[in-house]
């Protein structure tokens, strides 16, 4: 929920009528006091699952790091340097203030075109809550860039929720939000791309496979299961095959 220390209605309106980059520059100083920040509960669940299943890592990359909610997790999981990448200079400034660690590097870049200097440098890449800012047609470029940033055998991990049934009030809320954003982007420039229902697991898995990843998932048991027994949240584990696997697969 929003608090009295968070952005006002006017500030949120100005942000919504701006571009993605400018909107987050404006929101950055108060972003961590909004419901848009990734909850610590989610960060803890992902960290615990990665640590239990895979242990520690070398260098780590936070894709669309925002104000740095995931950087603390990477600093604990990774023994090497940790890099946060984001398009918004304002969000990166907040991330720098939150994590003045000498192991942290912050890079301003569009993750659809990651800088070549990041290529092949990371054992682990993560991302939280950012994929709604990319249209489905843009996912292949994002995934290809992350794959190029990983070392052979490197892992790209991110949480994904179970489909929301139409009988749920949440389904109607997010569908309504997406509809409003589509109308906004049809009549107002610059566009502000943020949709909640454009990241289904089936399509995401196809795009990851097409980008050259192997894909598996792990249940995030912290969030329980649906009546069907399926996990409410899963951790996608997309791995860049190592060189031997690539040779065998080719």
matplotlib code that plots the C-alpha trace (Angstrom):
import matplotlib.pyplot as plt

x = [0.0, 1.0, 2.1, 2.2, 5.9, 5.2, 4.4, 1.3, -1.6, -0.2, 3.3, 2.0, -0.1, 2.9, 4.9, 2.2, 2.2, 5.9, 8.2, 9.3, 12.8, 11.5, 8.8, 11.1, 13.6, 10.7, 9.5, 13.0, 13.3, 10.0, 10.0, 10.9, 7.8, 5.4, 3.9, 5.9, 9.1, 9.8, 8.8, 11.5, 9.5, 10.0, 13.7, 14.2, 12.4, 14.5, 17.7, 17.0, 16.0, 19.1, 21.4, 19.8, 19.8, 22.9, 25.1, 27.2, 28.2, 30.9, 29.9, 26.2, 24.0, 20.7, 18.8, 16.6, 17.9, 15.8, 16.7, 18.7, 16.3, 18.0, 21.6, 21.8, 20.7, 23.4, 26.1, 25.3, 25.0, 27.9, 31.6, 32.6, 31.5, 27.8, 26.4, 23.1, 21.8, 18.9, 17.7, 16.8, 19.6, 17.4, 16.8, 20.5, 21.3, 19.0, 20.6, 24.0, 22.9, 21.4, 24.5, 27.7, 29.6, 32.9, 31.9, 28.8, 29.0, 26.0, 25.5, 22.9, 21.8, 18.7, 18.7, 17.4, 20.9, 23.3, 26.8, 29.3, 31.7, 29.3, 29.5, 30.4, 31.1, 28.5, 27.7, 24.2, 21.7, 18.4, 15.5, 12.5, 9.3, 10.6, 9.3, 6.0, 8.0, 8.7, 6.3, 6.3, 8.1, 10.9, 11.5, 13.8, 16.2, 16.2, 16.8, 19.5, 21.3, 21.2, 22.5, 25.4, 26.2, 26.4, 29.4, 28.9, 27.0, 25.7, 22.1, 19.3, 16.8, 13.5, 10.2, 7.0, 3.5, 0.8, -1.9, -4.6, -8.1, -10.8, -12.9, -10.3, -10.8, -7.0, -7.6, -10.1, -7.8, -4.8, -6.9, -8.4, -5.0, -3.6, -6.7, -6.2, -2.5, -3.3, -5.7, -3.2, -0.5, -2.8, -3.7, -0.6, 3.1, 5.6, 4.3, 4.7, 5.0, 3.8, 1.5, 0.7, -0.6, 2.0, 4.4, 2.8, 5.1, 4.4, 5.5, 8.4, 9.7, 9.5, 11.5, 14.1, 14.6, 14.8, 17.5, 19.6, 18.8, 17.8, 14.8, 13.6, 11.6, 11.7, 8.6, 8.9, 7.2, 7.2, 4.0, 2.2, 0.2, -3.1, -5.9, -4.7, -1.4, 0.5, 2.9, 1.6, 5.1, 7.9, 11.5, 12.5, 16.0, 17.3, 20.8, 23.2, 24.7, 28.4, 30.6, 30.6, 26.7, 26.7, 29.0, 26.9, 23.7, 25.0]
y = [0.0, 3.6, 5.5, 9.2, 9.1, 7.8, 9.6, 11.8, 11.2, 14.2, 12.8, 9.4, 11.1, 13.0, 9.8, 7.9, 10.6, 10.5, 8.0, 4.9, 6.5, 9.9, 8.4, 6.4, 9.2, 11.2, 8.3, 7.1, 9.1, 7.6, 4.3, 2.2, 3.5, 2.3, -1.2, -1.5, -2.4, -6.1, -7.4, -8.6, -11.9, -12.5, -11.6, -13.9, -16.8, -16.5, -16.2, -19.2, -21.3, -20.5, -21.0, -24.4, -25.7, -24.2, -22.8, -19.7, -17.9, -15.7, -12.3, -11.4, -9.2, -7.6, -6.9, -3.7, -3.3, -0.2, 1.1, -2.0, -4.3, -7.4, -6.2, -7.1, -10.6, -10.8, -9.5, -12.4, -15.1, -13.9, -14.0, -11.7, -8.3, -7.4, -5.2, -3.5, -2.3, 0.1, 2.7, 5.2, 7.4, 8.3, 4.7, 4.0, 6.9, 5.5, 2.0, 3.6, 5.2, 2.0, -0.1, 1.8, -1.5, -1.4, -4.7, -3.0, -1.5, 0.4, 0.7, 2.9, 1.0, -0.3, -4.0, -4.6, -3.5, -4.4, -3.0, -5.3, -4.9, -7.0, -9.9, -13.3, -11.9, -13.3, -16.6, -15.4, -12.9, -12.1, -9.8, -8.8, -7.1, -5.5, -7.7, -5.8, -2.9, -5.0, -5.9, -9.6, -8.8, -7.2, -10.3, -12.0, -9.1, -8.9, -12.7, -12.7, -9.9, -11.6, -14.9, -13.0, -11.5, -14.9, -17.1, -20.6, -22.5, -19.2, -19.0, -16.5, -16.7, -14.8, -15.5, -16.0, -16.3, -18.9, -17.7, -15.7, -17.2, -14.9, -15.6, -13.7, -10.0, -9.7, -10.8, -8.1, -5.5, -6.3, -6.7, -3.3, -1.7, -3.2, -1.9, 1.6, 1.5, 0.5, 3.3, 5.7, 4.6, 4.9, 8.5, 9.9, 10.2, 9.2, 5.7, 4.3, 0.5, -1.4, -4.4, -7.2, -9.8, -9.9, -12.4, -15.9, -18.7, -20.6, -17.7, -16.8, -20.4, -20.5, -17.2, -18.5, -21.7, -19.7, -17.5, -20.6, -21.3, -24.6, -24.0, -25.6, -24.2, -24.6, -24.0, -21.1, -23.0, -19.9, -18.8, -22.0, -23.9, -23.6, -26.0, -27.9, -28.5, -26.2, -23.6, -20.1, -18.9, -20.6, -19.6, -19.9, -21.3, -20.5, -21.7, -20.9, -24.3, -24.7, -25.2, -29.0, -29.0, -26.6, -28.9, -32.0, -30.1, -28.9]
z = [0.0, -0.5, 2.6, 3.5, 2.7, -0.8, -4.0, -4.1, -6.6, -8.6, -8.7, -9.9, -12.6, -13.9, -13.9, -15.8, -18.5, -18.9, -20.7, -18.8, -18.3, -17.2, -15.1, -13.0, -12.7, -11.1, -8.9, -7.8, -4.5, -3.2, -5.1, -2.1, -0.3, -3.0, -3.5, -6.7, -4.9, -4.9, -1.4, 0.9, 1.2, -2.5, -2.4, 0.6, -1.1, -4.3, -2.4, -0.2, -3.2, -5.2, -2.2, -1.3, -4.9, -6.4, -3.6, -4.3, -7.5, -8.9, -10.5, -10.5, -12.6, -11.7, -14.9, -14.5, -10.9, -10.1, -6.6, -5.9, -4.0, -5.5, -5.1, -1.5, -2.3, -5.0, -2.7, -0.3, -3.0, -5.2, -4.4, -7.3, -8.4, -8.6, -11.4, -11.5, -14.9, -15.4, -17.9, -15.2, -13.9, -10.9, -9.9, -10.2, -8.0, -5.3, -5.8, -5.3, -2.0, -0.8, -1.7, -1.3, -1.4, -3.4, -5.1, -6.7, -10.2, -11.6, -15.4, -17.1, -20.2, -22.1, -21.4, -24.9, -25.9, -23.1, -23.5, -25.1, -22.2, -20.0, -22.4, -20.9, -17.5, -15.1, -13.3, -12.2, -13.6, -11.8, -12.5, -10.4, -11.5, -14.7, -17.5, -17.8, -19.3, -22.4, -25.1, -26.1, -29.3, -27.3, -25.0, -27.5, -27.5, -23.7, -23.3, -26.0, -24.2, -20.9, -22.4, -24.0, -20.6, -18.9, -18.9, -20.4, -17.7, -16.2, -14.8, -15.4, -12.6, -12.0, -10.3, -12.2, -10.8, -11.6, -14.0, -12.3, -12.9, -14.3, -11.2, -9.1, -8.3, -9.0, -12.6, -13.2, -11.5, -13.6, -16.8, -16.1, -15.5, -18.8, -20.7, -19.3, -20.2, -23.8, -24.2, -22.6, -25.0, -28.0, -27.3, -25.5, -26.3, -25.2, -24.4, -20.9, -21.3, -18.2, -18.5, -16.1, -18.4, -21.2, -19.5, -19.5, -18.7, -22.0, -24.2, -21.9, -22.0, -25.8, -26.0, -23.6, -25.5, -28.8, -27.2, -26.4, -22.8, -21.2, -18.9, -15.7, -12.7, -8.9, -6.7, -4.3, -1.5, 0.7, -1.1, -0.9, -3.5, -5.4, -4.7, -7.8, -6.1, -8.5, -6.8, -6.6, -7.6, -9.4, -9.9, -13.6, -13.9, -17.4, -18.0, -20.8, -21.8, -21.2, -24.2, -24.0, -23.9, -26.9, -28.8, -28.0, -28.8, -32.1]

ax = plt.figure().add_subplot(projection="3d")
ax.plot(x, y, z, "-o")
ax.set_aspect("equal")
plt.show()
